[in-house]
């Protein structure tokens, strides 16, 4: 079994404490690798290495930084099959989604590499003669990145790509459930030619490594993806030090289906949105809001398709749904299923942990559908598992009201043939993302990603806005008049 240290200043080193932890397969509960468990002193070493390397990295022309990211994408493309199997083995999503996770990382790096030839500023006329005005983008310096386990290649690349092409050095804490994917990604960046110290990875628990990154005085900005509770803690600690913070947190994403919708299409969308990745996506469809006139028909169709899903070894291409990521995750989901029953929601299908061969050693939960009332816990709190609440409404207005009446606002979806209502939904749904006649999942890397309300604090990842988290804008005035000119002074 391979043992990994921390990656600091281009070297794999043991943690100062000497403690280790293991990463496990959610399918078999077998140990995959052993990792160093870092702490505050290790973060100190990583931040020092990042600070030392940041000036040289910043001085490298941005197009050259982009070339390194493009080489990393090329390596990942060449190894896509192997990397997809690694994602599936460590995280548990089915193999098609494991390879999709890697493809998303490739897409992001290829896209953001081009930002090395953009990093656009602005020019604008001055109010005075013989004076030139412009803005330029500059790196923050050293940034801290804290990433989740559900997309162990894609989400780190969403953060690493724009941070690096912008000229920042990085201290990176991956999720403790998927450190093997993270270590492999760091190795790919090294192979692509990233200089030592530009990316430093410290594995270990959030209460030691994560907090140390957020509070370190040399780390000027923090980008975090995870739960609302953890995001609040990150925000409070970092804002007390006047740091820039980008947060991407939870979702309770609605799919609305109106009476004129293509129900076959809507069923397939709900099925993939709710049970893809075993529901472990921040954009997963967790509420299905159905017009009363098509409620029974849609529900019947959806239950039939759900009960035909194949659950099992996610490395098997014939399998539709794999395990959830960990025993802790499994316990949390099962508690929510029990809470739904106790609240009076009607369990339509699923709701049990699968046992017996081949499920005994893994964390397998049946795709679960409840008929729920708006306001129940299972219909308002993020479960992050294969649990869907179905809610009946009278009309479009009630559907939007129910959709918006939660603390989150990440993704949303509406199925309708009515163009007027589709455009109203774009305007009226309180979410950072809205899909028309498509499920709540399926973000593309050249478009901004993020949400409103308790989903985030205004930051957007991916797309043309990705670099905003990791750059400062400098305004420049060039006066070539040869005289003292006084702007906004009445003479």
N, C-alpha and C positions, 0 to 999 in steps of 0.2 A: 504494500500500500504506500502511495506516495505521500510525503510530508512536505508542506509548503510553509515558508516563513513569511514575514512581511516584506513588501517590496519597497525599499527605501534607497534613494540615490542610485538606482540602477542595480541594486544587489538584493538577493533574497536572504533575509537575516532573521534569526530567532527573535521573539519578543523579549523585552528586558525581564519580565516576570518568569519566562520559561513555560508559562501555561499554554495549553493547547485545547482545541475542540475538534469535533469531527463533523463532516457533512455526510448526510445519509440519503439513500434512495427512498422516495416516498412510495415506490411501488413494492419494494422488497424489505425496506428498513435495514438494508445492508450499508456498512460504512464504505464511502467512496474515497475519502482522503482525510488527512489530518492537517489542521491549520494552526498557526501561531495565534494566540489570543493576545491582542495588543491592549495597551492602556494609555494613559495620559503621557507618560514619558516617551512612548513610541511615537505618538502624535507630535510631540516636541521635535523628535529627530526628523520626522517626515516633513514638518513645516520648515525646519531649518534647511533641509535639502532642497525643498521647493523654492524657498527664498533665494538660495544661492544660485539656482539654475534659472530663475525667472528673467533676469536681465539679459542673459545670452539668448534665451528663447524668444523674448520680446524683440530682440534686435534682428533675429532671423526674418527676412522678408516674408510677409504673410502668404504670398503664393507658394513659397517653399514649405511653409508649415502645412499648407493645404496638400502639397504633394505627398507628405508623409502620411496624412490621413487617407489619401487615395490609395497609397500602397497597402495600408492596413485593410482597406475595403477589398482590395484585390486578393490579399492573403485569405481573408474570410470567405470570399467567393470560391476560391480554390478548395477550401476545406469545409464548405457548407454542409455537406452530408455528415461529416464527423462532428462538427460543432452542433448541428441540429440534434444528433443523438445524445450529445453531452447535456444540452438543455433538457431534453426529455428525461434522461436518466436522473438528473439532479433535482429538477423542478417538478416534473410529472405531467406536463402538457403533452398531448398526443404528438406523434412524430411530425405530422404535417405542420402543426403549429410550432413545434420546436425549430424546424427549418424556417418557418415563417418569421420567428423571432430573430434568427440570424439574418435573414433577408432584410428585415427592417433595419437592422444595424448597418448592413452594407449600404442600403439605400440612403440612410442618413449621412453616413460618412462620405459617400460619393457626392451627395448634394452639398453638404457643408464645406467640403474641400474647395468648392467653387467660390465660397465666401472669401477665401484668401485673395481672390481677384476683385472683390467688391468692397466689403467693409465700408460702405458708402457713408460719406458725410454730405454736407449741403454747402452750396454757395448762395449768397443772397446780396442784393445791392445794399450799399451803405447809404445813410442819409447825408453823408458828407462827400465832397469831391475828393478824388484821388485817394480813395480808401477802399480796401478789399476786405470782405467778411466771409468767413467759412467755418465749418465745424469738421473735426476729425474724431475718429474713435480710437481709444487707447485701452489696453487691458487693465483690469483691476489690479493684477499682480499675482497673488496666490488665492485660489478659490478652493472651498471645501465642497465635495460632492457626496451626498448620502443617497443610496439607491435601494430599491425594493427587490424582492425575490421573484416576482411574477413574470418579469421580462428581463432575464439576467444578462442578455446581450443588448437588446434594443434600448432600454431606458438608460443604462450607463453610457451608451454611445450618444443618445440624445443630449446628454450633459457634457461628456468628454469632448465630443466633436466641436461644438461651438466654443467651449472654454479654451481648447487648445488652439484652434485656428485664430482666435482673437488675441493670442499671445500670452495667455496665463499659464502658470504652473499650477499643479493640482495635488491636493491631498484627498484621497478617495477612500470612502468606507462603503464596501458592498454589504448587502444583506448576509447575515450569518447562515441563512438556509441555502445560499447558492454561491459560496466563495470559490468553488472550483471553476465555474463559468467566468467569474471575475478574474481569477488568476490567469486563465487561458487568454482572456481579452488583453490583459496587461502584457502577456508574453507576445501577443500579436503586434501590439504597438511597439514593443522593443524591437522585434524583428523588422518592422517597417522603417526603423531608423530613428525613433524618438530618443533624444539625448537623455542620459541619466539625470534623475532628479526632477524631470519635468512632470512625470506622473509618479506619485508615491501612493501605495495602497497599504492601509492598515486594517486588518480584519479584527473583529472582536465585538463585544456587546455595545449597544447604544449608550448605556448609562456611563460607560467609560470612554470608548473611542468616539462615539458620536458627540457627546457633550464636550469632549476635549477639542474636537475640530471646531465646533460652533463657537467656543469661548477663546480660541487661540488668538492672540493679538496680531499675529502676522497674516492671518487668513482674513481677507477683506470682504469676501462675499461667500454665501452658502446657498447651494441649491439642493432642495430636499424633496423626495417623493416618498409618501407613506401615509400613515393614518392621521386623522385630524388631531387626536390627542398629542401624538408625537410632534406633528407640525406646529401646534401651538407652543409647545415647549421650545422647539428650535427657534421660533419667531421671537418669543419673549427673551430668551437668552441672547440671541444675536442682536436684536434691536436695542437692548440695553447697552450694547457696545457700538451702536450706530452703524451696524453692518447692513449691507444689502442682502436681502433674503428672497429667494424664489421658492414658493411652495406649490406642490401639486399633490392634492390629498384625495379625499374620498368621492364617491358618487352614489346616487340612488336613482339610476337612470331610467326614465320612462319611455316605453314604446306605446304610442297612441294608435289605435286602429279604428277608423271611422267606418260608417255603414257602407260607403261606396268603395271601399278598398278592395284590392285583389287579395283575397284571403289566403290563397295558396302561397303567394309571395310573402305575406305577412307572417304566416306560420313558420316558413323557413327562416325568416329574419329573427323571429322571437326565439326559435330553437337554437340558432347559432349565437345570438346575442346573450341568451341566458345561460347556456351550457357549454359554449366554447371555453376552453381553458378551465373547465369545471367551475365556471362563474367567477374565476379569480382574476378579474380585470377591473380596473377602476371605471372602465366604460361599460361593464357588463349590463345587460338588460335585467334589472331586478324588479321592475314593475311593468306589467302589461295592462294598459288601460283600454278597455273595450267598449264600444258603443253598444247599448243594450239590444239593438236590433240584430247584431251579428254575434252577440256574446256566446250563446250556446253553441252555435256552429263552429266558431273559431276555437273555443275551448276544447270541444270534442276532437277537432282535427289536431290541435296541438298535443293533447294528451296521447292520442294514438301515435303520433310521430315520436314523442318523448319516450314512450314505452318501448319503441323499436330500437332505441339507441343501444349500441354495444359498449359495455363498460369493461375495462380490463387493462392489460399491459399496454402502456402508451407507445411502446416501440413497435407494436403490431399495427401495420397500416390499416387493418380492418376495424380497429377500435375507434369509437367516436368520442368517448369520455374516459380520461385517465383518473388517477388519484388526486386528492387535494395535497397540498405541499408538505404538511407535517401533522404530527399527532395533535399539537396545540391547535392548529387550524381546524382539524377534524372535530375536536372537542367543542370549539367555539361554534361551528356550524350546527352541530347536533343540539347545542343549547338553544340556538335560535329556532330550530325546528320544534323543539319542545315548547318554547315560548309561544310559537304560533298556535299550536294545539291548545295551550292553556288559555290563550286570548279568545278562542272561539273561531279561528280561521278553519276553513274546511280543507283538510288534506285530500287532494284529488289523486295524486300519484307520488310514488317515491317516499322519501322521509326516513329511510333506514340506512344504517351503516352496513355495507355488504360484508358477509363473513363466509368462511369455507374457502376451498381452493377456487381461484388463485388469489383470493382477496385477503387472506388472514394476516399476511405480513405487511400489507400496505394500508393506505388510508383512503378507502373507496366509499363514497356516499352516492346513493341513487339520485339522479336528477329529480328534483322535487317541485311540485306545483301546488300552491295554495289558492283557494278562493278567499280573498281577504277583503276587509273593509279599510277604506282610507283612514289613516291614523293609527292603525295597529303597529306595533314595534317592527314586525317583519316587513311592513310596507313603508317604513320611514327610516329605519336604521340600516347602515351598510353591513351586509352579512359576509360578502366576499366568498361566496360559495355557490353551488348549483341549486339555488332556491329562488323560485319566481313567484311573486304575488300577483294574482289576477284581480283586477278591480273593474266593476261595472259602472258606467256613467250614462247619462241621458243624452248628452249632446257635446258638440265641440267645446263650448264654453266651460262646461263642467270638467271635461277632459284636461284642458289647459290649467284650470284652477287646481285640480288634483295633482297634476304633474309638477306644478310650481311649489306646492305646499310641503316642501321638505327643506332641510338645511343645506342641501347640496345643490350644485348646478354645473355638472360637468358635461354630460352628453344627453341628447334627447332625440326622439324619432317620431315621425308621424307617417302613417300610411293612409293615403287618400287620393282620389282622382280629381278632387276639387282644387284647381289651381289657386283660387282665391284663398281657401283655407290653408293651403300649404304656405303661401306667402304670409298670411297672418301668423301662422305658427312660427315661422322664422323670426318674426318680430316679437311675438308674445311669450315664447318659451324661455324661461330663465335658465340659460345654459350657455356654456362657451362653445358648444358644438351642437348643430341640429342637422339631422339626416331626413331627407324626404324619400319615402318608399325604400328605405334601407335600414338595417339594424343600427343599434347605438354604438357598435364597434366597427372599426375599419379606418382609423385615422391614416392619413398619408403624410409623409415626412416633409413635403414642401409646403405644408400649410400649418399655421400656428395651432398649438394644442394646449388647452388649459380651461379652467372653469371660473365660475362666479360663486358668490356666497361662501360657504365653508369648504368649498372645493379648493380654493386657492386665494392668493393675495394679489392677483393681477398679472403675475408673470405668465409668459407663454413660452412653451418649448417648441422646437422644430420650426420649419418655415423661415421666412425672412426675418422674423422677430427673435430667433433663437439667440443671436449674439447680444441682445439687449441686456440679458442677465449678467453678462460677463465683460461688458465694456463700459467705460466712462466716456462721455462726450466732452470734448474740449472745444471751446469757441475761440476763434483766432481773428484778430483785427490787424490788418497790415496797412499802415498809413504811409503813402509815398508822396505826400504833398510837400514835404520839406518844411512844414510849419505846424505849430500847435493848433489843432482843431478841437473845438469843444462841442461834443455831442450834447444835445438837449439843454444847451445853455442859451438863454435869450439875451442876445447882444444888440 
